[in-house]
Amino acid sequence: MMGAIIFDCFGVLAVDPAQAFVGCLPASQQAAANTLVRVFDTGHLSRSEFRQAMHDLTGQRPHYADNRLVSGLHKNTGLLAYIADLKPRYKIGLLSNIGTNWVREKFLTAAELALFDTCVFSFEVGLAKPDERVYHLIADRLDQPPGSCVLIDDSERNCQGAADMGMQTIVYHSDAQLRHELQTLLAA
């Protein structure tokens, strides 16, 4: 029986600006840029160090990376409304690889944050998906065994990491697909 539903932020609750930015880079720079994003997301680089490292890698001015990482970001209000419907019956978690407190400070309103029983951000805990320890951490904070949790993430790699330690997973493609797959899982 499912007791908790865990949502990813970027790519699920919002368009993932980091992946859009990295995707615009030449193929020869993408692996290194992804590594920089991951190191930043786990809190091991400051914003200024990240900007400088991206400049060193790409030759682009530091503000270009900042602008690209926040441009085009749209909140999935339909999904947030669906989460509000799920909230009375399930514990709800937010698990995100992010390098700052931006989600709390600028992205979600206080009412939207209140939908989540716990939020685990990689920069705060020094762990990022798909590290198995971060899935155990959020399950513990939700007071649920991993097998009673379902992770919704747009990354197959992150879902595989959660599945490897016993969570159910749904790779997010659209709200309609998510609702269908989640209802099937919850009815089982």
PyMOL commands that place a pseudoatom at each C-alpha (Angstrom):
pseudoatom trace, name=CA, resn=MET, resi=1, chain=A, elem=C, hetatm=0, pos=[0.000, 0.000, 0.000]
pseudoatom trace, name=CA, resn=MET, resi=2, chain=A, elem=C, hetatm=0, pos=[1.351, 3.394, -0.992]
pseudoatom trace, name=CA, resn=GLY, resi=3, chain=A, elem=C, hetatm=0, pos=[1.750, 5.837, 1.866]
pseudoatom trace, name=CA, resn=ALA, resi=4, chain=A, elem=C, hetatm=0, pos=[3.821, 8.594, 0.255]
pseudoatom trace, name=CA, resn=ILE, resi=5, chain=A, elem=C, hetatm=0, pos=[4.208, 10.246, -3.116]
pseudoatom trace, name=CA, resn=ILE, resi=6, chain=A, elem=C, hetatm=0, pos=[7.469, 12.050, -3.856]
pseudoatom trace, name=CA, resn=PHE, resi=7, chain=A, elem=C, hetatm=0, pos=[7.711, 14.632, -6.627]
pseudoatom trace, name=CA, resn=ASP, resi=8, chain=A, elem=C, hetatm=0, pos=[10.733, 15.996, -8.444]
pseudoatom trace, name=CA, resn=CYS, resi=9, chain=A, elem=C, hetatm=0, pos=[10.729, 19.749, -9.068]
pseudoatom trace, name=CA, resn=PHE, resi=10, chain=A, elem=C, hetatm=0, pos=[12.517, 20.515, -12.339]
pseudoatom trace, name=CA, resn=GLY, resi=11, chain=A, elem=C, hetatm=0, pos=[11.005, 18.629, -15.227]
pseudoatom trace, name=CA, resn=VAL, resi=12, chain=A, elem=C, hetatm=0, pos=[7.865, 17.772, -13.228]
pseudoatom trace, name=CA, resn=LEU, resi=13, chain=A, elem=C, hetatm=0, pos=[6.642, 20.778, -11.222]
pseudoatom trace, name=CA, resn=ALA, resi=14, chain=A, elem=C, hetatm=0, pos=[8.602, 23.097, -13.518]
pseudoatom trace, name=CA, resn=VAL, resi=15, chain=A, elem=C, hetatm=0, pos=[10.475, 23.085, -16.801]
pseudoatom trace, name=CA, resn=ASP, resi=16, chain=A, elem=C, hetatm=0, pos=[14.092, 22.089, -16.105]
pseudoatom trace, name=CA, resn=PRO, resi=17, chain=A, elem=C, hetatm=0, pos=[16.155, 25.184, -16.990]
pseudoatom trace, name=CA, resn=ALA, resi=18, chain=A, elem=C, hetatm=0, pos=[19.516, 23.501, -16.326]
pseudoatom trace, name=CA, resn=GLN, resi=19, chain=A, elem=C, hetatm=0, pos=[18.849, 20.781, -18.901]
pseudoatom trace, name=CA, resn=ALA, resi=20, chain=A, elem=C, hetatm=0, pos=[17.625, 23.382, -21.406]
pseudoatom trace, name=CA, resn=PHE, resi=21, chain=A, elem=C, hetatm=0, pos=[20.856, 25.330, -20.870]
pseudoatom trace, name=CA, resn=VAL, resi=22, chain=A, elem=C, hetatm=0, pos=[23.104, 22.279, -21.151]
pseudoatom trace, name=CA, resn=GLY, resi=23, chain=A, elem=C, hetatm=0, pos=[21.180, 21.127, -24.220]
pseudoatom trace, name=CA, resn=CYS, resi=24, chain=A, elem=C, hetatm=0, pos=[22.065, 24.395, -25.999]
pseudoatom trace, name=CA, resn=LEU, resi=25, chain=A, elem=C, hetatm=0, pos=[25.784, 23.808, -25.543]
pseudoatom trace, name=CA, resn=PRO, resi=26, chain=A, elem=C, hetatm=0, pos=[27.992, 22.013, -28.078]
pseudoatom trace, name=CA, resn=ALA, resi=27, chain=A, elem=C, hetatm=0, pos=[27.985, 18.253, -27.543]
pseudoatom trace, name=CA, resn=SER, resi=28, chain=A, elem=C, hetatm=0, pos=[31.663, 18.396, -26.552]
pseudoatom trace, name=CA, resn=GLN, resi=29, chain=A, elem=C, hetatm=0, pos=[30.778, 20.574, -23.520]
pseudoatom trace, name=CA, resn=GLN, resi=30, chain=A, elem=C, hetatm=0, pos=[27.596, 18.879, -22.319]
pseudoatom trace, name=CA, resn=ALA, resi=31, chain=A, elem=C, hetatm=0, pos=[29.106, 16.172, -20.087]
pseudoatom trace, name=CA, resn=ALA, resi=32, chain=A, elem=C, hetatm=0, pos=[31.331, 18.694, -18.278]
pseudoatom trace, name=CA, resn=ALA, resi=33, chain=A, elem=C, hetatm=0, pos=[28.419, 21.144, -17.951]
pseudoatom trace, name=CA, resn=ASN, resi=34, chain=A, elem=C, hetatm=0, pos=[26.200, 18.402, -16.485]
pseudoatom trace, name=CA, resn=THR, resi=35, chain=A, elem=C, hetatm=0, pos=[28.946, 17.643, -13.966]
pseudoatom trace, name=CA, resn=LEU, resi=36, chain=A, elem=C, hetatm=0, pos=[29.150, 21.323, -12.987]
pseudoatom trace, name=CA, resn=VAL, resi=37, chain=A, elem=C, hetatm=0, pos=[25.362, 21.489, -12.541]
pseudoatom trace, name=CA, resn=ARG, resi=38, chain=A, elem=C, hetatm=0, pos=[25.473, 18.383, -10.330]
pseudoatom trace, name=CA, resn=VAL, resi=39, chain=A, elem=C, hetatm=0, pos=[28.343, 19.740, -8.195]
pseudoatom trace, name=CA, resn=PHE, resi=40, chain=A, elem=C, hetatm=0, pos=[26.496, 23.070, -7.840]
pseudoatom trace, name=CA, resn=ASP, resi=41, chain=A, elem=C, hetatm=0, pos=[23.229, 21.290, -6.998]
pseudoatom trace, name=CA, resn=THR, resi=42, chain=A, elem=C, hetatm=0, pos=[24.886, 19.384, -4.153]
pseudoatom trace, name=CA, resn=GLY, resi=43, chain=A, elem=C, hetatm=0, pos=[26.166, 22.626, -2.633]
pseudoatom trace, name=CA, resn=HIS, resi=44, chain=A, elem=C, hetatm=0, pos=[29.840, 22.009, -3.403]
pseudoatom trace, name=CA, resn=LEU, resi=45, chain=A, elem=C, hetatm=0, pos=[30.149, 25.129, -5.572]
pseudoatom trace, name=CA, resn=SER, resi=46, chain=A, elem=C, hetatm=0, pos=[28.929, 28.606, -4.679]
pseudoatom trace, name=CA, resn=ARG, resi=47, chain=A, elem=C, hetatm=0, pos=[26.859, 30.485, -7.245]
pseudoatom trace, name=CA, resn=SER, resi=48, chain=A, elem=C, hetatm=0, pos=[29.858, 32.655, -8.168]
pseudoatom trace, name=CA, resn=GLU, resi=49, chain=A, elem=C, hetatm=0, pos=[32.128, 29.586, -8.484]
pseudoatom trace, name=CA, resn=PHE, resi=50, chain=A, elem=C, hetatm=0, pos=[29.495, 27.898, -10.665]
pseudoatom trace, name=CA, resn=ARG, resi=51, chain=A, elem=C, hetatm=0, pos=[29.159, 30.962, -12.886]
pseudoatom trace, name=CA, resn=GLN, resi=52, chain=A, elem=C, hetatm=0, pos=[32.937, 31.200, -13.267]
pseudoatom trace, name=CA, resn=ALA, resi=53, chain=A, elem=C, hetatm=0, pos=[33.307, 27.478, -14.000]
pseudoatom trace, name=CA, resn=MET, resi=54, chain=A, elem=C, hetatm=0, pos=[30.586, 27.690, -16.669]
pseudoatom trace, name=CA, resn=HIS, resi=55, chain=A, elem=C, hetatm=0, pos=[32.380, 30.705, -18.144]
pseudoatom trace, name=CA, resn=ASP, resi=56, chain=A, elem=C, hetatm=0, pos=[35.670, 28.811, -18.167]
pseudoatom trace, name=CA, resn=LEU, resi=57, chain=A, elem=C, hetatm=0, pos=[33.998, 25.835, -19.862]
pseudoatom trace, name=CA, resn=THR, resi=58, chain=A, elem=C, hetatm=0, pos=[31.852, 27.637, -22.419]
pseudoatom trace, name=CA, resn=GLY, resi=59, chain=A, elem=C, hetatm=0, pos=[33.544, 31.006, -22.883]
pseudoatom trace, name=CA, resn=GLN, resi=60, chain=A, elem=C, hetatm=0, pos=[30.159, 32.651, -22.326]
pseudoatom trace, name=CA, resn=ARG, resi=61, chain=A, elem=C, hetatm=0, pos=[29.828, 35.564, -19.936]
pseudoatom trace, name=CA, resn=PRO, resi=62, chain=A, elem=C, hetatm=0, pos=[28.764, 34.415, -16.431]
pseudoatom trace, name=CA, resn=HIS, resi=63, chain=A, elem=C, hetatm=0, pos=[25.417, 36.225, -16.540]
pseudoatom trace, name=CA, resn=TYR, resi=64, chain=A, elem=C, hetatm=0, pos=[24.496, 34.222, -19.668]
pseudoatom trace, name=CA, resn=ALA, resi=65, chain=A, elem=C, hetatm=0, pos=[24.387, 31.005, -17.636]
pseudoatom trace, name=CA, resn=ASP, resi=66, chain=A, elem=C, hetatm=0, pos=[22.310, 32.724, -14.936]
pseudoatom trace, name=CA, resn=ASN, resi=67, chain=A, elem=C, hetatm=0, pos=[19.843, 34.035, -17.520]
pseudoatom trace, name=CA, resn=ARG, resi=68, chain=A, elem=C, hetatm=0, pos=[19.552, 30.674, -19.259]
pseudoatom trace, name=CA, resn=LEU, resi=69, chain=A, elem=C, hetatm=0, pos=[19.106, 28.790, -15.977]
pseudoatom trace, name=CA, resn=VAL, resi=70, chain=A, elem=C, hetatm=0, pos=[16.048, 30.830, -14.981]
pseudoatom trace, name=CA, resn=SER, resi=71, chain=A, elem=C, hetatm=0, pos=[14.501, 31.750, -18.343]
pseudoatom trace, name=CA, resn=GLY, resi=72, chain=A, elem=C, hetatm=0, pos=[11.424, 29.963, -19.563]
pseudoatom trace, name=CA, resn=LEU, resi=73, chain=A, elem=C, hetatm=0, pos=[10.623, 28.428, -16.181]
pseudoatom trace, name=CA, resn=HIS, resi=74, chain=A, elem=C, hetatm=0, pos=[6.919, 27.728, -15.850]
pseudoatom trace, name=CA, resn=LYS, resi=75, chain=A, elem=C, hetatm=0, pos=[5.148, 26.377, -12.785]
pseudoatom trace, name=CA, resn=ASN, resi=76, chain=A, elem=C, hetatm=0, pos=[2.911, 23.352, -13.384]
pseudoatom trace, name=CA, resn=THR, resi=77, chain=A, elem=C, hetatm=0, pos=[-0.151, 24.707, -11.577]
pseudoatom trace, name=CA, resn=GLY, resi=78, chain=A, elem=C, hetatm=0, pos=[-2.326, 21.832, -12.782]
pseudoatom trace, name=CA, resn=LEU, resi=79, chain=A, elem=C, hetatm=0, pos=[-0.029, 19.335, -11.124]
pseudoatom trace, name=CA, resn=LEU, resi=80, chain=A, elem=C, hetatm=0, pos=[0.068, 21.386, -7.924]
pseudoatom trace, name=CA, resn=ALA, resi=81, chain=A, elem=C, hetatm=0, pos=[-3.756, 21.292, -7.846]
pseudoatom trace, name=CA, resn=TYR, resi=82, chain=A, elem=C, hetatm=0, pos=[-3.627, 17.503, -8.296]
pseudoatom trace, name=CA, resn=ILE, resi=83, chain=A, elem=C, hetatm=0, pos=[-1.141, 17.266, -5.414]
pseudoatom trace, name=CA, resn=ALA, resi=84, chain=A, elem=C, hetatm=0, pos=[-3.627, 19.208, -3.262]
pseudoatom trace, name=CA, resn=ASP, resi=85, chain=A, elem=C, hetatm=0, pos=[-6.219, 16.532, -4.074]
pseudoatom trace, name=CA, resn=LEU, resi=86, chain=A, elem=C, hetatm=0, pos=[-3.781, 13.750, -3.087]
pseudoatom trace, name=CA, resn=LYS, resi=87, chain=A, elem=C, hetatm=0, pos=[-2.627, 15.453, 0.133]
pseudoatom trace, name=CA, resn=PRO, resi=88, chain=A, elem=C, hetatm=0, pos=[-5.434, 14.313, 2.450]
pseudoatom trace, name=CA, resn=ARG, resi=89, chain=A, elem=C, hetatm=0, pos=[-4.758, 10.633, 1.680]
pseudoatom trace, name=CA, resn=TYR, resi=90, chain=A, elem=C, hetatm=0, pos=[-0.970, 10.497, 1.233]
pseudoatom trace, name=CA, resn=LYS, resi=91, chain=A, elem=C, hetatm=0, pos=[2.175, 12.012, 2.619]
pseudoatom trace, name=CA, resn=ILE, resi=92, chain=A, elem=C, hetatm=0, pos=[3.733, 14.224, -0.026]
pseudoatom trace, name=CA, resn=GLY, resi=93, chain=A, elem=C, hetatm=0, pos=[7.436, 14.884, -0.525]
pseudoatom trace, name=CA, resn=LEU, resi=94, chain=A, elem=C, hetatm=0, pos=[9.507, 17.129, -2.774]
pseudoatom trace, name=CA, resn=LEU, resi=95, chain=A, elem=C, hetatm=0, pos=[12.956, 15.851, -3.770]
pseudoatom trace, name=CA, resn=SER, resi=96, chain=A, elem=C, hetatm=0, pos=[15.093, 18.086, -5.954]
pseudoatom trace, name=CA, resn=ASN, resi=97, chain=A, elem=C, hetatm=0, pos=[18.660, 18.379, -7.154]
pseudoatom trace, name=CA, resn=ILE, resi=98, chain=A, elem=C, hetatm=0, pos=[19.190, 22.114, -6.730]
pseudoatom trace, name=CA, resn=GLY, resi=99, chain=A, elem=C, hetatm=0, pos=[22.089, 24.305, -5.668]
pseudoatom trace, name=CA, resn=THR, resi=100, chain=A, elem=C, hetatm=0, pos=[20.171, 27.073, -3.834]
pseudoatom trace, name=CA, resn=ASN, resi=101, chain=A, elem=C, hetatm=0, pos=[17.054, 27.708, -1.744]
pseudoatom trace, name=CA, resn=TRP, resi=102, chain=A, elem=C, hetatm=0, pos=[15.333, 29.173, -4.809]
pseudoatom trace, name=CA, resn=VAL, resi=103, chain=A, elem=C, hetatm=0, pos=[12.357, 26.776, -4.669]
pseudoatom trace, name=CA, resn=ARG, resi=104, chain=A, elem=C, hetatm=0, pos=[11.375, 28.005, -1.209]
pseudoatom trace, name=CA, resn=GLU, resi=105, chain=A, elem=C, hetatm=0, pos=[12.344, 31.635, -1.696]
pseudoatom trace, name=CA, resn=LYS, resi=106, chain=A, elem=C, hetatm=0, pos=[11.039, 32.383, -5.187]
pseudoatom trace, name=CA, resn=PHE, resi=107, chain=A, elem=C, hetatm=0, pos=[9.312, 29.509, -6.941]
pseudoatom trace, name=CA, resn=LEU, resi=108, chain=A, elem=C, hetatm=0, pos=[6.618, 28.058, -4.671]
pseudoatom trace, name=CA, resn=THR, resi=109, chain=A, elem=C, hetatm=0, pos=[4.197, 30.154, -2.636]
pseudoatom trace, name=CA, resn=ALA, resi=110, chain=A, elem=C, hetatm=0, pos=[3.708, 29.453, 1.070]
pseudoatom trace, name=CA, resn=ALA, resi=111, chain=A, elem=C, hetatm=0, pos=[0.428, 27.665, 0.270]
pseudoatom trace, name=CA, resn=GLU, resi=112, chain=A, elem=C, hetatm=0, pos=[2.156, 25.506, -2.356]
pseudoatom trace, name=CA, resn=LEU, resi=113, chain=A, elem=C, hetatm=0, pos=[5.013, 24.650, 0.005]
pseudoatom trace, name=CA, resn=ALA, resi=114, chain=A, elem=C, hetatm=0, pos=[2.434, 23.608, 2.601]
pseudoatom trace, name=CA, resn=LEU, resi=115, chain=A, elem=C, hetatm=0, pos=[1.349, 20.805, 0.225]
pseudoatom trace, name=CA, resn=PHE, resi=116, chain=A, elem=C, hetatm=0, pos=[4.627, 19.015, 0.979]
pseudoatom trace, name=CA, resn=ASP, resi=117, chain=A, elem=C, hetatm=0, pos=[5.184, 17.203, 4.266]
pseudoatom trace, name=CA, resn=THR, resi=118, chain=A, elem=C, hetatm=0, pos=[8.922, 17.425, 3.639]
pseudoatom trace, name=CA, resn=CYS, resi=119, chain=A, elem=C, hetatm=0, pos=[11.302, 18.902, 1.101]
pseudoatom trace, name=CA, resn=VAL, resi=120, chain=A, elem=C, hetatm=0, pos=[14.754, 17.455, 0.506]
pseudoatom trace, name=CA, resn=PHE, resi=121, chain=A, elem=C, hetatm=0, pos=[17.067, 19.661, -1.531]
pseudoatom trace, name=CA, resn=SER, resi=122, chain=A, elem=C, hetatm=0, pos=[20.436, 18.336, -2.625]
pseudoatom trace, name=CA, resn=PHE, resi=123, chain=A, elem=C, hetatm=0, pos=[22.369, 21.453, -1.611]
pseudoatom trace, name=CA, resn=GLU, resi=124, chain=A, elem=C, hetatm=0, pos=[21.121, 21.139, 1.970]
pseudoatom trace, name=CA, resn=VAL, resi=125, chain=A, elem=C, hetatm=0, pos=[21.926, 17.458, 2.429]
pseudoatom trace, name=CA, resn=GLY, resi=126, chain=A, elem=C, hetatm=0, pos=[24.999, 17.091, 0.190]
pseudoatom trace, name=CA, resn=LEU, resi=127, chain=A, elem=C, hetatm=0, pos=[23.387, 14.235, -1.745]
pseudoatom trace, name=CA, resn=ALA, resi=128, chain=A, elem=C, hetatm=0, pos=[21.787, 14.209, -5.172]
pseudoatom trace, name=CA, resn=LYS, resi=129, chain=A, elem=C, hetatm=0, pos=[19.636, 11.790, -7.108]
pseudoatom trace, name=CA, resn=PRO, resi=130, chain=A, elem=C, hetatm=0, pos=[20.313, 9.040, -8.080]
pseudoatom trace, name=CA, resn=ASP, resi=131, chain=A, elem=C, hetatm=0, pos=[22.362, 8.454, -4.890]
pseudoatom trace, name=CA, resn=GLU, resi=132, chain=A, elem=C, hetatm=0, pos=[20.437, 5.783, -2.987]
pseudoatom trace, name=CA, resn=ARG, resi=133, chain=A, elem=C, hetatm=0, pos=[20.989, 7.588, 0.309]
pseudoatom trace, name=CA, resn=VAL, resi=134, chain=A, elem=C, hetatm=0, pos=[18.841, 10.557, -0.727]
pseudoatom trace, name=CA, resn=TYR, resi=135, chain=A, elem=C, hetatm=0, pos=[15.864, 8.252, -1.393]
pseudoatom trace, name=CA, resn=HIS, resi=136, chain=A, elem=C, hetatm=0, pos=[16.287, 6.652, 2.038]
pseudoatom trace, name=CA, resn=LEU, resi=137, chain=A, elem=C, hetatm=0, pos=[16.499, 10.126, 3.592]
pseudoatom trace, name=CA, resn=ILE, resi=138, chain=A, elem=C, hetatm=0, pos=[13.218, 11.359, 2.137]
pseudoatom trace, name=CA, resn=ALA, resi=139, chain=A, elem=C, hetatm=0, pos=[11.436, 8.081, 2.967]
pseudoatom trace, name=CA, resn=ASP, resi=140, chain=A, elem=C, hetatm=0, pos=[12.654, 8.437, 6.566]
pseudoatom trace, name=CA, resn=ARG, resi=141, chain=A, elem=C, hetatm=0, pos=[11.477, 12.049, 6.725]
pseudoatom trace, name=CA, resn=LEU, resi=142, chain=A, elem=C, hetatm=0, pos=[8.074, 10.932, 5.456]
pseudoatom trace, name=CA, resn=ASP, resi=143, chain=A, elem=C, hetatm=0, pos=[8.086, 8.152, 8.076]
pseudoatom trace, name=CA, resn=GLN, resi=144, chain=A, elem=C, hetatm=0, pos=[7.513, 5.533, 5.370]
pseudoatom trace, name=CA, resn=PRO, resi=145, chain=A, elem=C, hetatm=0, pos=[9.471, 2.471, 4.277]
pseudoatom trace, name=CA, resn=PRO, resi=146, chain=A, elem=C, hetatm=0, pos=[10.844, 2.899, 0.741]
pseudoatom trace, name=CA, resn=GLY, resi=147, chain=A, elem=C, hetatm=0, pos=[8.455, 0.233, -0.562]
pseudoatom trace, name=CA, resn=SER, resi=148, chain=A, elem=C, hetatm=0, pos=[5.500, 2.424, 0.461]
pseudoatom trace, name=CA, resn=CYS, resi=149, chain=A, elem=C, hetatm=0, pos=[6.749, 5.380, -1.571]
pseudoatom trace, name=CA, resn=VAL, resi=150, chain=A, elem=C, hetatm=0, pos=[6.394, 6.277, -5.225]
pseudoatom trace, name=CA, resn=LEU, resi=151, chain=A, elem=C, hetatm=0, pos=[8.849, 8.681, -6.869]
pseudoatom trace, name=CA, resn=ILE, resi=152, chain=A, elem=C, hetatm=0, pos=[7.731, 10.805, -9.805]
pseudoatom trace, name=CA, resn=ASP, resi=153, chain=A, elem=C, hetatm=0, pos=[10.692, 12.152, -11.777]
pseudoatom trace, name=CA, resn=ASP, resi=154, chain=A, elem=C, hetatm=0, pos=[11.338, 13.041, -15.408]
pseudoatom trace, name=CA, resn=SER, resi=155, chain=A, elem=C, hetatm=0, pos=[14.723, 11.292, -15.338]
pseudoatom trace, name=CA, resn=GLU, resi=156, chain=A, elem=C, hetatm=0, pos=[14.827, 7.559, -16.026]
pseudoatom trace, name=CA, resn=ARG, resi=157, chain=A, elem=C, hetatm=0, pos=[18.197, 7.442, -14.251]
pseudoatom trace, name=CA, resn=ASN, resi=158, chain=A, elem=C, hetatm=0, pos=[16.743, 8.978, -11.081]
pseudoatom trace, name=CA, resn=CYS, resi=159, chain=A, elem=C, hetatm=0, pos=[13.757, 6.630, -11.212]
pseudoatom trace, name=CA, resn=GLN, resi=160, chain=A, elem=C, hetatm=0, pos=[16.063, 3.642, -11.634]
pseudoatom trace, name=CA, resn=GLY, resi=161, chain=A, elem=C, hetatm=0, pos=[18.051, 4.733, -8.555]
pseudoatom trace, name=CA, resn=ALA, resi=162, chain=A, elem=C, hetatm=0, pos=[14.836, 4.846, -6.513]
pseudoatom trace, name=CA, resn=ALA, resi=163, chain=A, elem=C, hetatm=0, pos=[13.595, 1.534, -7.927]
pseudoatom trace, name=CA, resn=ASP, resi=164, chain=A, elem=C, hetatm=0, pos=[16.896, -0.133, -7.063]
pseudoatom trace, name=CA, resn=MET, resi=165, chain=A, elem=C, hetatm=0, pos=[16.245, 0.564, -3.394]
pseudoatom trace, name=CA, resn=GLY, resi=166, chain=A, elem=C, hetatm=0, pos=[12.611, -0.524, -3.420]
pseudoatom trace, name=CA, resn=MET, resi=167, chain=A, elem=C, hetatm=0, pos=[10.505, 2.498, -4.345]
pseudoatom trace, name=CA, resn=GLN, resi=168, chain=A, elem=C, hetatm=0, pos=[7.827, 2.432, -6.990]
pseudoatom trace, name=CA, resn=THR, resi=169, chain=A, elem=C, hetatm=0, pos=[8.557, 4.952, -9.734]
pseudoatom trace, name=CA, resn=ILE, resi=170, chain=A, elem=C, hetatm=0, pos=[6.868, 6.815, -12.543]
pseudoatom trace, name=CA, resn=VAL, resi=171, chain=A, elem=C, hetatm=0, pos=[8.904, 8.513, -15.255]
pseudoatom trace, name=CA, resn=TYR, resi=172, chain=A, elem=C, hetatm=0, pos=[7.014, 11.749, -15.853]
pseudoatom trace, name=CA, resn=HIS, resi=173, chain=A, elem=C, hetatm=0, pos=[6.110, 12.720, -19.430]
pseudoatom trace, name=CA, resn=SER, resi=174, chain=A, elem=C, hetatm=0, pos=[2.821, 14.593, -19.007]
pseudoatom trace, name=CA, resn=ASP, resi=175, chain=A, elem=C, hetatm=0, pos=[0.177, 15.309, -16.404]
pseudoatom trace, name=CA, resn=ALA, resi=176, chain=A, elem=C, hetatm=0, pos=[-2.309, 12.960, -18.081]
pseudoatom trace, name=CA, resn=GLN, resi=177, chain=A, elem=C, hetatm=0, pos=[0.205, 10.107, -18.231]
pseudoatom trace, name=CA, resn=LEU, resi=178, chain=A, elem=C, hetatm=0, pos=[1.192, 10.691, -14.601]
pseudoatom trace, name=CA, resn=ARG, resi=179, chain=A, elem=C, hetatm=0, pos=[-2.410, 10.687, -13.360]
pseudoatom trace, name=CA, resn=HIS, resi=180, chain=A, elem=C, hetatm=0, pos=[-3.182, 7.464, -15.242]
pseudoatom trace, name=CA, resn=GLU, resi=181, chain=A, elem=C, hetatm=0, pos=[-0.065, 5.611, -14.033]
pseudoatom trace, name=CA, resn=LEU, resi=182, chain=A, elem=C, hetatm=0, pos=[-0.382, 6.886, -10.466]
pseudoatom trace, name=CA, resn=GLN, resi=183, chain=A, elem=C, hetatm=0, pos=[-4.047, 5.911, -10.203]
pseudoatom trace, name=CA, resn=THR, resi=184, chain=A, elem=C, hetatm=0, pos=[-3.170, 2.432, -11.465]
pseudoatom trace, name=CA, resn=LEU, resi=185, chain=A, elem=C, hetatm=0, pos=[-0.379, 2.144, -8.859]
pseudoatom trace, name=CA, resn=LEU, resi=186, chain=A, elem=C, hetatm=0, pos=[-2.539, 3.457, -6.019]
pseudoatom trace, name=CA, resn=ALA, resi=187, chain=A, elem=C, hetatm=0, pos=[-5.410, 1.104, -6.893]
pseudoatom trace, name=CA, resn=ALA, resi=188, chain=A, elem=C, hetatm=0, pos=[-3.174, -1.982, -6.813]
for i in range(1, 188): cmd.bond("trace and resi %d" % i, "trace and resi %d" % (i + 1))
show_as sticks, trace
zoom trace
